[in-house]
Amino acid sequence: MIKFSLLVSDLSGGGAVRAFLLCQTLKKLAYEVEIIGFLFGKELYAIPPDNIQIITVNGEKYPKFIGAARTALKKITGDIIYAVKPKPTSFGLSLIKKFQTNRPVIVDMDDWELSWHGGDEWKYNPSIKQFYRDIFKPNGALKNPDHPLYLTWVEKLLHQADAITIDTNFLQQRFGGVYLPNGKDTDLFNPNKYSPEISRERYGLSNYRILMFPGAPRPHKGVEDVLLALDLLNQPDLRLVIVGGSPYDDYDDRLMAKWGQWIIKLPKCPVEEMPGIVAAAHVVVVPQRDTLTARAQFPLKLSDGMAMAKPVLSTGVGDIPEILGDTGYLVDPSSPEQIAQQIQLIFEDLDAANERGNRARVRCVEKYSIEAMASILKSVITRL
């Protein structure tokens, strides 16, 4: 049996979710899979499915990272290496293993990593003094193994990969590769297995009309626009439920301080529990703002809502209109007024909204299921 080693740059970061999804897809194809990843934070970003083997290596800054990298390289035992994100800590090490062993390497891109740093506008032009500090000071910027300078170097090595998978048109136009969407286990995320009323009761949501954001808020994800819309509507039974929250900074706390009256936070949970939580939603909101980072992303929350046959309220950013087709509700990005208007219209005819959600479920099974991903990935592997 062919074995895959998925190498993850940081299991305490958002790339972990895509890694778990790729792992499930490969298992669907009957491959053996291991995930090896660095842990630069205190804990895993997401709780993995039960059947996934995970090997963690403590993330370190340079020069200690050299030892951590050696440890990770020794743990890679797969016949094919699948680097999750084109970072030095994943794709960079995968190429080293390829040169050592001649094993093929696939790299997956679910983000444009440089978009977090300004994209093509980012430049590194330090003074001699600043360059010295960046290298030798204890918190020097260049001690970070995934510093944007190193990201630019690694991007130039993408031609060394045996295959590239990407999840948005933005990434495909920029880097090429095979489109592999952010799918969903539609057998697990099956609305027929759950009662919305029972789910709302279980999570203390029975008294509210629920807008749900099933993920970690970040500024580009537009959660603030939904909260501003709730201010405009000022209807006391509306709530925004955030599941998991952000591990990166105090952004959640700032949202709570300003809009705590509208927010209900549920803790991070295993993926097996997520369908029951999403079942409690009346509407799933994915209010991406029009930023470089957002345009390069396929928001996982879309397939959460679509798979569970929920009305999805989102924005016309990046691939979102194409993903939803005619099965969702689209507004302009950064437009709380339009969000408020759509929320009002959805709840005025919830039966029609739920019917649209049912169509979204059908579209998700056809285009964005694990089975659909497996069909695409099988063709990629066959060509290796």
C-alpha positions as CSV (number, residue, x, y, z in Angstrom):
1,M,0.0,0.0,0.0
2,I,1.3,3.5,-0.9
3,K,1.8,5.7,2.1
4,F,1.5,9.5,2.2
5,S,3.3,11.8,4.6
6,L,1.5,15.1,5.0
7,L,4.0,17.7,6.3
8,V,2.3,20.7,8.0
9,S,4.0,23.9,8.7
10,D,2.2,24.6,12.0
11,L,-0.5,22.4,13.5
12,S,-1.4,25.2,15.9
13,G,-2.4,27.3,12.9
14,G,-5.2,27.3,10.3
15,G,-3.4,25.0,7.9
16,A,-4.2,22.1,10.2
17,V,-7.9,22.0,9.0
18,R,-6.9,21.7,5.3
19,A,-4.4,18.9,6.3
20,F,-7.1,16.9,8.1
21,L,-9.3,17.3,5.0
22,L,-6.6,16.1,2.7
23,C,-5.9,13.2,5.0
24,Q,-9.6,12.1,4.9
25,T,-9.6,12.4,1.1
26,L,-6.5,10.2,0.8
27,K,-8.0,7.7,3.2
28,K,-11.1,7.6,1.0
29,L,-8.7,6.5,-1.8
30,A,-7.5,3.7,0.5
31,Y,-4.0,5.2,1.0
32,E,-2.1,5.0,4.3
33,V,-1.6,8.5,5.7
34,E,0.5,10.1,8.5
35,I,0.5,13.8,9.4
36,I,3.8,15.3,10.6
37,G,3.7,18.9,11.7
38,F,5.4,21.5,13.8
39,L,3.6,22.9,16.8
40,F,4.6,26.6,17.2
41,G,1.7,27.3,19.5
42,K,0.6,25.7,22.8
43,E,-2.0,23.4,21.3
44,L,-3.5,22.1,18.1
45,Y,-5.5,24.7,16.1
46,A,-8.3,22.1,15.5
47,I,-9.2,18.8,17.1
48,P,-8.5,16.1,14.5
49,P,-10.9,13.3,13.5
50,D,-10.4,10.1,15.5
51,N,-8.8,8.1,12.7
52,I,-5.9,10.4,11.9
53,Q,-2.3,9.7,13.0
54,I,-0.6,12.9,14.0
55,I,3.1,13.3,14.8
56,T,4.1,16.6,16.3
57,V,7.5,18.3,16.5
58,N,8.0,21.3,18.7
59,G,8.4,24.4,16.6
60,E,11.5,26.5,17.3
61,K,13.1,29.7,16.0
62,Y,16.5,29.6,14.4
63,P,19.1,28.3,15.2
64,K,17.1,25.6,17.3
65,F,14.8,25.1,14.3
66,I,17.6,23.2,12.5
67,G,17.4,20.5,15.1
68,A,13.6,20.4,14.9
69,A,13.8,20.2,11.2
70,R,16.2,17.2,11.4
71,T,13.7,15.5,13.8
72,A,10.8,16.1,11.4
73,L,12.7,14.8,8.4
74,K,13.5,11.5,10.2
75,K,9.8,11.0,10.9
76,I,8.8,11.2,7.2
77,T,8.2,7.6,6.2
78,G,5.7,8.0,3.3
79,D,6.3,7.0,-0.3
80,I,4.8,10.3,-1.4
81,I,5.2,13.6,0.5
82,Y,2.4,16.1,0.5
83,A,3.4,19.5,1.7
84,V,0.6,21.6,3.2
85,K,1.3,25.2,2.3
86,P,4.4,26.4,0.3
87,K,6.3,27.3,3.4
88,P,10.0,26.6,4.4
89,T,8.6,24.5,7.3
90,S,6.6,22.3,5.0
91,F,7.5,22.5,1.3
92,G,11.1,23.5,2.0
93,L,11.7,20.4,4.2
94,S,9.7,18.3,1.7
95,L,12.1,19.3,-1.1
96,I,15.1,18.3,1.2
97,K,13.5,14.9,1.7
98,K,12.9,14.6,-2.0
99,F,16.6,15.3,-2.8
100,Q,17.6,12.8,-0.1
101,T,15.3,10.0,-1.1
102,N,13.9,10.8,-4.6
103,R,10.3,10.6,-3.2
104,P,7.8,12.7,-5.2
105,V,6.4,15.8,-3.6
106,I,3.0,17.4,-4.0
107,V,2.4,20.9,-2.5
108,D,-1.0,22.1,-1.5
109,M,-1.9,25.8,-1.4
110,D,-5.1,27.0,0.3
111,D,-3.8,30.6,0.9
112,W,-1.4,33.0,-0.7
113,E,1.0,33.2,2.2
114,L,2.5,36.5,1.2
115,S,-0.9,38.1,1.1
116,W,-0.7,38.3,4.9
117,H,2.3,40.6,4.5
118,G,1.0,42.8,1.7
119,G,1.6,40.5,-1.3
120,D,3.7,41.9,-4.2
121,E,4.1,45.1,-2.3
122,W,6.2,43.5,0.5
123,K,9.9,44.1,0.3
124,Y,12.7,43.4,2.6
125,N,15.2,46.3,2.4
126,P,16.7,46.7,5.9
127,S,19.6,48.9,6.9
128,I,22.8,47.1,7.9
129,K,22.0,47.7,11.5
130,Q,18.5,46.3,11.2
131,F,19.7,43.3,9.3
132,Y,22.1,42.5,12.1
133,R,19.3,42.8,14.6
134,D,17.0,40.6,12.5
135,I,19.6,37.9,12.5
136,F,21.3,38.1,15.9
137,K,18.8,39.6,18.4
138,P,16.9,37.0,20.5
139,N,13.6,38.1,18.8
140,G,15.1,38.9,15.5
141,A,12.6,38.7,12.7
142,L,14.8,36.4,10.5
143,K,14.9,33.8,13.3
144,N,11.3,33.0,12.3
145,P,11.5,30.0,10.0
146,D,8.5,31.2,7.9
147,H,9.6,34.9,7.7
148,P,8.1,36.4,4.5
149,L,11.7,36.7,3.0
150,Y,11.9,32.9,3.2
151,L,8.4,32.6,1.8
152,T,9.5,34.5,-1.3
153,W,12.4,32.1,-1.8
154,V,10.2,29.0,-1.4
155,E,7.7,30.3,-3.9
156,K,10.4,30.4,-6.5
157,L,11.0,26.7,-5.9
158,L,7.4,25.6,-6.7
159,H,8.5,24.3,-10.1
160,Q,10.4,21.6,-8.1
161,A,7.1,20.1,-6.9
162,D,5.9,17.0,-8.8
163,A,2.3,18.4,-8.5
164,I,0.5,21.4,-7.1
165,T,-3.1,21.5,-5.7
166,I,-4.9,24.7,-5.1
167,D,-8.4,25.7,-3.9
168,T,-9.2,29.0,-5.6
169,N,-9.1,30.5,-9.1
170,F,-6.9,33.3,-7.7
171,L,-4.2,30.8,-6.7
172,Q,-4.5,28.8,-10.0
173,Q,-4.1,31.9,-12.1
174,R,-1.0,32.9,-10.1
175,F,0.7,29.5,-9.5
176,G,-1.0,27.0,-11.8
177,G,-1.8,23.6,-10.3
178,V,-5.0,21.4,-10.1
179,Y,-8.1,22.8,-8.5
180,L,-8.9,20.8,-5.4
181,P,-11.8,22.5,-3.4
182,N,-12.2,22.7,0.3
183,G,-14.8,20.0,0.5
184,K,-16.8,18.4,3.3
185,D,-17.6,14.9,4.6
186,T,-21.2,15.1,3.5
187,D,-22.0,11.8,5.1
188,L,-20.9,13.2,8.5
189,F,-22.4,16.6,7.7
190,N,-25.8,15.3,6.9
191,P,-28.8,17.4,8.1
192,N,-31.1,14.3,8.1
193,K,-29.2,13.0,11.1
194,Y,-29.9,16.0,13.3
195,S,-32.8,18.0,14.7
196,P,-32.2,21.7,14.7
197,E,-34.5,22.1,17.7
198,I,-32.7,19.5,19.7
199,S,-29.3,21.0,18.8
200,R,-30.5,24.5,19.8
201,E,-31.7,23.1,23.1
202,R,-28.4,21.3,23.7
203,Y,-26.3,24.4,23.2
204,G,-28.6,26.8,25.1
205,L,-29.8,28.5,21.9
206,S,-33.5,27.7,21.9
207,N,-34.6,31.3,22.7
208,Y,-32.8,32.9,19.8
209,R,-32.7,33.2,16.0
210,I,-29.2,32.0,15.2
211,L,-26.7,33.4,12.8
212,M,-23.6,31.2,13.0
213,F,-20.0,31.7,12.1
214,P,-18.5,28.3,12.6
215,G,-14.8,29.2,12.8
216,A,-12.1,31.6,14.0
217,P,-12.8,35.3,13.4
218,R,-10.1,37.4,11.8
219,P,-10.5,41.0,10.5
220,H,-10.7,40.0,6.9
221,K,-13.6,37.5,7.6
222,G,-16.0,40.4,8.2
223,V,-17.6,39.2,11.4
224,E,-17.7,42.9,12.5
225,D,-20.0,43.7,9.6
226,V,-22.5,41.1,10.9
227,L,-22.3,42.6,14.4
228,L,-22.8,46.1,12.9
229,A,-25.9,44.7,11.1
230,L,-27.2,43.4,14.4
231,D,-26.8,46.9,15.8
232,L,-28.9,48.2,13.0
233,L,-31.6,45.6,13.3
234,N,-31.6,45.8,17.1
235,Q,-33.8,42.8,17.5
236,P,-33.2,41.2,20.9
237,D,-33.7,37.5,19.9
238,L,-30.9,37.6,17.2
239,R,-27.5,36.2,18.1
240,L,-24.3,35.6,16.3
241,V,-22.8,32.2,17.5
242,I,-19.0,31.9,17.0
243,V,-17.6,28.4,17.2
244,G,-14.0,27.9,18.4
245,G,-12.7,31.4,18.3
246,S,-9.3,32.7,17.2
247,P,-6.1,31.3,18.8
248,Y,-3.9,34.0,17.2
249,D,-4.5,37.1,19.3
250,D,-7.1,39.0,21.4
251,Y,-9.4,39.7,18.5
252,D,-12.3,37.6,20.0
253,D,-12.0,39.6,23.3
254,R,-12.2,42.9,21.4
255,L,-15.3,41.7,19.6
256,M,-16.9,40.6,22.9
257,A,-16.0,43.9,24.6
258,K,-17.8,45.9,21.9
259,W,-20.6,43.6,20.8
260,G,-21.0,41.1,23.7
261,Q,-24.8,41.5,23.8
262,W,-25.0,39.9,20.3
263,I,-22.4,37.2,20.6
264,I,-22.6,33.6,22.0
265,K,-19.2,31.7,21.9
266,L,-19.1,28.0,21.8
267,P,-15.8,26.2,22.5
268,K,-13.6,24.4,20.0
269,C,-14.8,20.9,19.4
270,P,-13.9,17.7,17.4
271,V,-15.0,17.7,13.8
272,E,-17.5,14.9,14.7
273,E,-19.4,17.3,16.8
274,M,-19.6,20.2,14.3
275,P,-22.6,18.9,12.3
276,G,-24.7,18.9,15.4
277,I,-23.6,22.5,16.2
278,V,-24.2,23.8,12.7
279,A,-27.6,22.1,12.8
280,A,-28.6,24.7,15.4
281,A,-28.1,27.6,13.0
282,H,-30.9,29.3,11.2
283,V,-28.4,31.0,8.9
284,V,-24.6,30.5,8.3
285,V,-22.8,33.8,7.7
286,V,-19.6,34.0,5.8
287,P,-19.1,37.8,5.4
288,Q,-15.6,37.9,3.8
289,R,-14.2,41.4,3.2
290,D,-12.6,42.2,-0.1
291,T,-8.9,41.8,0.8
292,L,-6.0,40.1,-0.9
293,T,-6.1,37.4,1.7
294,A,-9.8,36.8,1.3
295,R,-9.7,36.6,-2.5
296,A,-7.1,33.8,-2.3
297,Q,-9.2,31.7,0.1
298,F,-12.0,29.1,-0.1
299,P,-13.8,29.7,3.2
300,L,-14.5,26.3,4.9
301,K,-17.6,27.8,6.5
302,L,-19.3,27.8,3.2
303,S,-19.2,24.0,2.9
304,D,-20.2,23.7,6.6
305,G,-23.4,25.6,5.8
306,M,-24.0,24.1,2.4
307,A,-23.6,20.5,3.6
308,M,-26.0,21.0,6.4
309,A,-28.6,22.6,4.1
310,K,-28.5,26.0,5.8
311,P,-29.2,29.3,4.1
312,V,-25.7,30.8,3.6
313,L,-25.3,34.6,3.7
314,S,-22.0,35.7,2.2
315,T,-20.3,38.3,0.1
316,G,-19.3,38.5,-3.5
317,V,-15.5,38.1,-2.9
318,G,-13.2,35.8,-4.7
319,D,-14.7,32.4,-5.7
320,I,-17.7,32.7,-3.3
321,P,-20.3,33.5,-6.0
322,E,-19.1,30.5,-8.1
323,I,-19.1,28.2,-5.0
324,L,-22.6,29.1,-4.0
325,G,-24.1,29.4,-7.4
326,D,-27.7,30.4,-7.0
327,T,-28.0,28.6,-3.6
328,G,-26.9,31.4,-1.3
329,Y,-27.5,35.0,-0.4
330,L,-24.8,37.4,-1.6
331,V,-24.2,41.0,-0.5
332,D,-21.4,43.5,-1.2
333,P,-18.4,43.1,1.1
334,S,-18.1,45.5,4.1
335,S,-21.8,46.4,3.9
336,P,-23.6,46.0,7.2
337,E,-26.7,47.7,5.8
338,Q,-27.1,45.0,3.1
339,I,-26.4,42.3,5.6
340,A,-29.1,43.6,7.9
341,Q,-31.5,43.8,4.9
342,Q,-30.8,40.2,3.9
343,I,-31.2,38.9,7.5
344,Q,-34.6,40.6,7.6
345,L,-35.6,39.1,4.3
346,I,-34.4,35.6,5.2
347,F,-36.4,35.5,8.4
348,E,-39.5,36.9,6.7
349,D,-39.7,33.8,4.6
350,L,-37.6,31.1,6.3
351,D,-39.2,28.3,4.4
352,A,-38.0,29.7,1.1
353,A,-34.5,30.3,2.6
354,N,-34.4,26.7,3.9
355,E,-35.4,25.4,0.4
356,R,-32.4,27.4,-1.0
357,G,-30.3,25.7,1.7
358,N,-31.6,22.3,0.5
359,R,-30.3,23.2,-3.0
360,A,-27.0,24.2,-1.5
361,R,-26.7,20.7,0.1
362,V,-27.2,19.1,-3.4
363,R,-24.6,21.3,-4.9
364,C,-22.2,20.6,-2.1
365,V,-22.6,16.8,-2.5
366,E,-22.0,17.1,-6.2
367,K,-19.0,19.5,-6.2
368,Y,-17.6,19.9,-2.7
369,S,-17.8,16.5,-1.1
370,I,-14.9,14.3,0.0
371,E,-15.9,12.0,-2.9
372,A,-15.5,14.9,-5.4
373,M,-12.1,15.8,-3.9
374,A,-11.1,12.1,-4.0
375,S,-11.9,11.9,-7.7
376,I,-9.7,15.0,-8.5
377,L,-6.8,13.9,-6.2
378,K,-6.8,10.4,-7.7
379,S,-6.1,11.8,-11.1
380,V,-3.3,14.0,-9.7
381,I,-1.7,10.9,-8.0
382,T,-2.1,8.8,-11.2
383,R,0.0,11.3,-13.2
384,L,2.9,11.4,-10.7
